[in-house]
Amino acid sequence: MIPAEVRSALVEHAEAELPNEACGLLVLRDGRAERFVPGRNTAASPYRFELEVDPEVWFLEDEGYELAVFHSHPASPPRPSRTDVEAIGLWEGRPYVILSVRTGELAGWRIADGGVESLPLS
C-alpha cells in the first residue's frame, strides 16, 4: 500500500529529476509505505539509474522496516526494462516500484532469477 502523500512525494521527485530517471527508497512496515527517501541517480541518465542514498537508511532494516527500491521511467510504461532486470543486483527479490512520469501510472514488481513478478499496489 502506498498512501497518497507518499505517492505525491514519488511524483514530485520524478518530475524534478526530468529528463533523467529519479530513484530512491520506500520505507515499508507490514506492506505499507510509511515514507519515501529520495536518492540521487549518479548515472544521470533517462535510461537507467544508479541509486545513491544516505547510508544510514540501510539501518532501518535492523529496526524491522523493509526497503523497496523506487525509480521512474520518464517516457516509458512502469514495467521493468531489460536493463532493470539485468542490473537488479542487491535489489533482487525485493519490492521494486516504477512510476511512468508520462502517464502517472505506478506499478510494483519483484525481480528474481531473471524473472519478473507483478506485485499489487493499492
C-alpha positions in Angstrom: 0.0 0.0 0.0 1.3 3.4 -1.0 -0.6 6.2 0.7 -1.5 9.4 -1.3 1.1 11.5 0.5 3.9 9.1 -0.3 2.8 8.7 -3.9 2.8 12.5 -4.2 6.4 12.6 -3.0 7.3 10.0 -5.7 5.7 12.0 -8.4 7.3 15.3 -7.2 10.8 13.7 -7.1 10.4 12.1 -10.5 9.2 15.4 -12.1 12.1 17.3 -10.5 14.7 14.9 -11.9 13.5 15.1 -15.5 14.8 14.3 -18.1 16.6 11.7 -16.1 15.2 8.7 -14.1 14.6 9.5 -10.5 15.3 7.0 -7.7 15.0 6.4 -4.0 13.8 4.1 -1.4 10.3 3.4 0.0 10.3 2.5 3.7 7.7 -0.2 4.4 6.3 -1.7 7.5 3.8 -4.5 7.2 3.4 -3.9 3.5 2.6 -0.2 3.9 4.9 2.6 2.6 5.5 4.9 5.6 7.7 7.3 3.7 9.9 7.9 0.7 13.6 8.7 0.9 14.7 10.4 -2.2 18.0 9.3 -3.7 20.4 10.6 -6.3 20.8 9.0 -9.7 24.5 9.0 -10.1 24.2 7.7 -13.7 22.3 11.0 -14.5 20.5 9.1 -17.3 17.0 9.0 -18.7 17.5 5.2 -19.5 19.0 3.8 -16.3 19.7 4.6 -12.6 22.4 4.1 -10.1 20.9 4.8 -6.6 22.9 6.8 -4.1 21.2 7.3 -0.7 22.3 8.2 2.8 23.9 5.0 4.1 22.0 5.4 7.4 18.8 4.4 5.6 20.1 0.8 5.4 20.0 0.5 9.2 16.2 0.9 9.1 16.1 -2.8 8.2 17.5 -3.5 11.6 14.5 -1.7 13.1 12.0 -4.0 11.3 11.4 -2.0 8.2 11.5 -3.4 4.7 13.1 -1.2 1.9 11.8 -1.1 -1.6 13.6 0.5 -4.5 11.8 3.1 -6.5 12.7 4.7 -9.8 10.9 6.5 -12.6 10.7 5.9 -16.3 10.4 9.4 -17.9 8.6 8.3 -21.1 8.0 4.5 -21.0 5.5 2.3 -19.1 6.1 1.3 -15.5 7.4 -2.1 -16.4 10.9 -3.4 -15.7 13.1 -2.8 -18.7 15.8 -5.3 -19.8 18.3 -3.0 -18.1 16.3 -3.2 -14.9 16.3 -7.0 -14.9 20.0 -7.4 -15.9 21.2 -4.8 -13.4 19.0 -5.8 -10.5 22.0 -6.5 -8.2 21.2 -6.2 -4.5 17.6 -5.4 -5.3 16.9 -8.9 -6.4 13.8 -10.3 -4.7 12.9 -7.0 -3.1 9.8 -4.9 -3.9 10.6 -2.8 -7.0 8.3 0.2 -7.7 8.3 2.1 -11.0 6.5 5.3 -11.9 5.8 6.3 -15.5 6.2 10.1 -15.4 4.4 10.4 -18.8 1.2 8.7 -17.6 1.4 8.8 -13.8 0.9 5.1 -13.6 2.7 3.3 -10.7 3.4 -0.4 -10.7 5.1 -2.8 -8.3 7.3 -5.8 -9.2 9.7 -8.4 -7.8 12.6 -9.4 -9.9 14.4 -12.7 -9.1 16.4 -15.3 -11.0 15.8 -13.4 -14.3 12.0 -13.5 -13.8 9.6 -10.6 -13.2 6.5 -10.9 -11.0 3.8 -8.3 -10.7 3.1 -7.0 -7.1 -0.3 -5.5 -6.4 -0.3 -1.9 -5.3 -3.1 0.0 -3.5 
